[in-house]
Structure formats: C-alpha cells, structure tokens
Amino acid sequence: MSTEIQLAKNQVKLQNWAAELQTYNSSGMTVQQWCAENGISVKTYYYRMRKVREAMLSENRVVPIGTQQLSDKIEIASDDIRITLPAGCSAETLHMVLRVLKNVT
C-alpha cells in the first residue's frame, strides 16, 4: 500500500476518533459510562485518546480534523478534571497541559 494512502487512512481514523472524543466531552458522562453506552472498551478509549493527542502535538495542530475549526475552545476532560483552553493556544501550552494531566491521572 502506498504511503499516501496509508497516511490518508490514518488521518480519517484520527478524525473519527477526535469526533468520538468530542462526543464524550459533551456527554457529561464518565468515561466508563460513555464507553459502555457506545460499545467501546475503556482501554480502547484511552488508546484512541493518546493517539489523537500525539497527532495533535506532532502536527502542531489543535484538532486533527482537516481545515475546519469546530469550536473556539479546546476542552480536555479526565474523570473529574475539566480544562478549557482557547482554540488558538500554542502547541507548547497544549503539550504542557497534557503533560500535567498525564501526571495527575
């Protein structure tokens, strides 16, 4: 399979996972509740979240969803912690927040 096709497939997969994460963030449910309702294991949810975060940081982008901006803010939630950042925040700021969250959770 050509590299371009594989990159496109990975981008689509990340877009779908990013959309799932946004759905969860707006659901008001715990990760366990949301995963049970959507037929996704908690382990799979966190794997996908990690991959989306890695893509965000490596591509220096806020959300890996093409050229559209869905919101004027970034919301990051983990259990009972919720952080809201402006959509235009720097990659360094986002990286720092994710690093702190990783150490907290």
C-alpha positions as CSV (number, residue, x, y, z in Angstrom):
1,M,0.0,0.0,0.0
2,S,1.4,3.4,-0.9
3,T,2.5,5.8,1.8
4,E,0.0,8.4,0.7
5,I,-3.0,6.0,1.0
6,Q,-1.8,4.8,4.4
7,L,-1.4,8.4,5.6
8,A,-4.9,9.3,4.4
9,K,-6.4,6.2,6.1
10,N,-4.7,7.2,9.4
11,Q,-5.9,10.7,9.1
12,V,-9.5,9.6,8.6
13,K,-9.2,7.2,11.6
14,L,-7.8,10.1,13.7
15,Q,-10.6,12.3,12.6
16,N,-13.2,9.7,13.6
17,W,-11.5,9.2,17.0
18,A,-11.3,13.0,17.6
19,A,-15.1,13.2,16.8
20,E,-15.7,10.4,19.4
21,L,-13.7,12.3,22.0
22,Q,-15.7,15.5,21.4
23,T,-18.9,13.5,21.7
24,Y,-17.7,12.1,25.0
25,N,-16.6,15.5,26.3
26,S,-20.0,17.0,25.6
27,S,-21.9,13.9,27.1
28,G,-21.4,14.8,30.7
29,M,-20.8,11.0,31.4
30,T,-17.9,9.3,33.0
31,V,-15.5,7.5,30.6
32,Q,-16.8,4.2,31.9
33,Q,-20.5,5.2,31.3
34,W,-19.8,6.6,27.8
35,C,-17.7,3.6,26.8
36,A,-20.4,1.1,27.9
37,E,-23.1,3.1,26.1
38,N,-21.1,3.2,22.9
39,G,-19.7,-0.3,22.9
40,I,-16.0,0.7,23.3
41,S,-13.7,-0.7,26.0
42,V,-12.2,1.8,28.3
43,K,-8.7,0.6,27.2
44,T,-9.6,1.3,23.6
45,Y,-10.9,4.8,24.5
46,Y,-7.7,5.7,26.2
47,Y,-5.6,4.3,23.4
48,R,-7.5,6.4,20.9
49,M,-7.2,9.5,23.1
50,R,-3.5,9.0,23.3
51,K,-3.2,8.6,19.5
52,V,-5.2,11.8,18.9
53,R,-3.2,13.7,21.4
54,E,0.1,12.5,19.8
55,A,-1.2,13.5,16.4
56,M,-2.2,16.9,17.7
57,L,1.3,17.5,19.1
58,S,3.3,16.1,16.2
59,E,1.3,18.0,13.6
60,N,1.3,21.2,15.7
61,R,-2.4,21.4,15.3
62,V,-5.2,21.9,17.8
63,V,-7.5,19.2,16.4
64,P,-6.7,16.7,13.7
65,I,-9.9,17.2,11.7
66,G,-8.8,18.8,8.5
67,T,-9.2,22.5,7.9
68,Q,-12.5,23.1,9.8
69,Q,-12.5,24.5,13.3
70,L,-15.4,23.1,15.2
71,S,-15.2,25.3,18.2
72,D,-13.5,28.4,19.6
73,K,-12.2,26.4,22.6
74,I,-10.5,23.1,23.4
75,E,-12.0,21.1,26.3
76,I,-9.9,18.4,27.9
77,A,-11.6,16.2,30.5
78,S,-10.4,13.3,32.5
79,D,-12.7,11.8,35.2
80,D,-13.5,14.8,37.4
81,I,-11.0,17.2,35.8
82,R,-12.1,19.6,33.0
83,I,-9.8,22.1,31.4
84,T,-10.9,24.7,28.7
85,L,-8.3,26.4,26.5
86,P,-8.8,28.8,23.6
87,A,-8.7,27.1,20.3
88,G,-5.7,29.2,19.2
89,C,-3.5,28.3,22.1
90,S,0.1,27.3,21.2
91,A,1.2,23.7,20.8
92,E,3.6,24.3,23.7
93,T,0.7,25.3,26.0
94,L,-1.4,22.3,25.0
95,H,1.6,20.0,25.4
96,M,2.3,21.3,28.9
97,V,-1.4,20.8,29.9
98,L,-1.4,17.3,28.6
99,R,1.8,16.5,30.4
100,V,0.4,17.8,33.7
101,L,-2.8,15.8,33.2
102,K,-0.8,12.7,32.5
103,N,0.9,13.1,35.9
104,V,-2.4,13.8,37.7
105,T,-4.5,11.0,36.3
